[in-house]
């Protein structure tokens, strides 16, 4: 049986690409987190100072602050999940490389290596999808804040009535 040097590459390429995808998502979420923290601090300072700036921007300033806090929590959850995803996809990549070596040296059966790769890779993919789900929820908070702002920029009396009735759009 001849040795194929490219077989190890086919096993580790997928997890390596997904490791990089998680890292790129981490960079984007970190940037958004920094912006959200700054926004939350400004909202909190405005409410504490009772300067009315938030009331001019949003119909319900307390709800805007609450949405900003929820965004931050969701971003932190997404970052935690993406960190786990990077670690798991990295582990899958290393297991694929070591598994290829073990199979080639006949120290481990190929089915066992395959099962390990599928299990670790499946958990990593589930974690990555959960992080993406958290980011979708975070985007929902952002949309709600925009709606509060758009409603505030409409007629003030009608906007406050819509928020009181639960209609933000």
C-alpha positions in Angstrom: 0.0 0.0 0.0 1.5 3.3 -1.0 1.5 6.4 1.2 -0.6 9.3 0.0 0.7 12.6 1.5 -2.5 14.4 0.6 -4.8 12.3 2.7 -3.9 14.1 5.9 -4.7 17.4 4.1 -8.2 16.3 3.1 -9.0 15.4 6.7 -7.7 18.6 8.3 -8.7 21.2 5.7 -12.3 21.5 6.6 -11.8 22.0 10.4 -8.9 24.4 9.7 -11.1 26.5 7.5 -13.9 26.6 10.1 -11.4 27.5 12.8 -10.5 30.5 10.7 -14.2 31.3 10.1 -14.8 31.4 13.9 -11.7 33.6 14.3 -13.0 36.1 11.7 -16.4 36.1 13.4 -14.7 36.8 16.7 -13.0 39.8 15.3 -16.3 41.2 14.1 -18.1 40.5 17.3 -15.2 42.1 19.3 -15.5 45.3 17.2 -19.3 45.3 17.7 -18.9 44.7 21.4 -16.6 47.7 21.8 -19.1 49.9 20.1 -22.0 48.5 22.1 -20.1 49.1 25.4 -19.5 52.7 24.4 -23.1 53.2 23.5 -24.3 51.6 26.8 -22.0 53.8 28.8 -23.3 56.9 27.0 -26.9 55.8 27.6 -26.3 55.1 31.2 -24.5 58.4 31.8 -27.3 60.3 30.0 -30.0 58.6 32.2 -27.9 59.2 35.4 -27.4 62.9 34.5 -31.1 63.2 33.5 -30.0 65.5 30.7 -32.8 64.4 28.4 -30.6 63.5 25.4 -31.9 59.9 25.4 -35.5 61.1 25.5 -34.8 63.1 22.4 -33.4 60.0 20.6 -35.7 57.3 21.9 -39.4 57.2 22.9 -38.6 54.9 25.8 -35.0 55.6 27.1 -35.2 52.9 29.7 -36.1 50.3 27.1 -33.3 51.6 24.9 -30.9 51.1 27.8 -32.3 47.6 28.4 -31.9 46.6 24.8 -28.3 47.9 24.9 -27.6 45.8 27.9 -29.1 42.7 26.3 -27.0 43.3 23.1 -23.9 43.3 25.3 -24.9 40.1 27.0 -25.6 38.4 23.7 -22.3 39.5 22.2 -20.5 38.1 25.2 -22.3 34.8 24.9 -21.4 34.7 21.2 -17.8 35.4 22.0 -17.7 32.6 24.5 -19.2 30.2 22.0 -16.8 31.3 19.3 -13.9 30.8 21.6 -15.1 27.3 22.2 -15.7 26.8 18.5 -12.1 27.8 17.7 -10.8 25.4 20.3 -13.0 22.5 19.1 -12.2 23.0 15.5 -8.5 23.3 16.3 -8.8 20.1 18.3 -10.5 18.4 15.3 -7.7 19.6 13.0 -5.0 18.2 15.3 -6.9 15.0 15.9 -7.3 14.6 12.1 -3.5 15.0 11.7 -2.6 12.7 14.6 -5.3 10.2 13.5 -3.9 10.1 10.0 -0.4 9.3 11.5 -1.9 6.6 13.8 -3.8 5.0 11.0 -0.8 5.0 8.7 1.4 3.4 11.4 -1.4 0.9 12.2 -1.7 2.0 15.8 -5.4 2.9 15.5 -8.2 1.7 13.3 -9.5 4.2 10.8 -13.1 3.8 12.0 -12.1 5.0 15.5 -10.3 8.0 14.2 -13.3 8.8 11.9 -15.8 8.5 14.8 -13.6 10.8 17.0 -13.4 13.4 14.2 -17.1 13.3 13.5 -18.0 13.7 17.2 -15.6 16.6 17.9 -16.4 18.3 14.6 -20.2 17.9 15.2 -19.9 19.6 18.6 -17.7 22.3 17.2 -20.3 23.0 14.4 -23.2 23.0 16.9 -21.2 25.6 19.0 -20.6 27.7 16.0 -24.2 27.6 15.0 -25.3 28.6 18.5 -22.9 31.6 18.3 -24.5 32.6 15.0 -27.9 32.3 16.7 -26.8 34.6 19.5 -25.7 37.1 16.9 -29.1 37.0 15.2 -30.7 37.7 18.5 -28.3 40.6 19.1 -29.2 42.0 15.7 -32.9 41.8 16.8 -32.0 44.1 19.7 -30.4 46.5 17.3 -33.4 46.5 15.1 -35.6 47.2 18.1 -33.4 50.1 19.1 -33.7 51.5 15.6 -37.5 51.2 15.7 -37.5 53.1 19.0 -35.4 55.8 17.4 -37.6 55.9 14.3 -40.7 56.1 16.4 -39.2 58.9 18.4 -38.3 60.9 15.3 -42.0 60.6 14.2 -44.6 62.7 15.9 -43.8 62.6 19.6 -47.4 62.2 20.9 -48.3 59.4 18.4 -44.9 57.7 19.0 -45.4 57.6 22.8 -48.9 56.1 22.3 -47.5 53.4 20.0 -44.9 52.4 22.6 -47.5 52.4 25.4 -49.6 50.1 23.3 -46.6 47.9 22.5 -46.4 48.8 18.8 -42.8 49.8 18.2 -42.9 50.1 14.4 
